[in-house]
């Protein structure tokens, strides 16, 4: 007889808390000025960072 593996309960992904959709448009912090629309900044506690082109802005 073969035992089945126990499945651990997984926590849901928190990436969907970063976005919100209003009037058919995605809203988030800011778009990258170099890359244009569709590429969003990553929000850190002291900076905004674009992972696509490595552009960075320091928060005040």
HELIX and SHEET records of a PDB file:
HELIX    1   1 UNK A   15  UNK A   17  5                                   3    
SHEET    1   A 2 UNK A  20  UNK A  22  0                                        
SHEET    2   A 2 UNK A  25  UNK A  27 -1                                        
SHEET    1   B 2 UNK A  31  UNK A  32  0                                        
SHEET    2   B 2 UNK A  36  UNK A  40 -1                                        
SHEET    1   C 3 UNK A  42  UNK A  43  0                                        
SHEET    2   C 3 UNK A  47  UNK A  49 -1                                        
SHEET    3   C 3 UNK A  56  UNK A  58 -1                                        
END                                                                             
